[in-house]
Amino acid sequence: MFANREGRLPSRPRGHYREYTVPTPGLPHRGERRIVTGGDPPAKWYYTADHYGSFRSFEVQAREVRR
């Protein structure tokens, strides 16, 4: 879960945002890079390279489900 304490993303109810670590090669810890999604299923996607200092929104293309 991502709480949006910094208030840099639109205000939403608790539990709306989820946070995922983007691996940083060469670091022995999580680093600063994250993807934050909004909604379930996610409808909004955000990337931060500076541990919530700033965010960029981006889109994810839906993938076709094959049966």
ABEGO torsion letter per residue (X at the ends): XBAGAAGABBBBBBGABBBBBBBBBGBABAEABBBBBBEOBBABBBBBAAGGABBBBBBBBBBBBBX
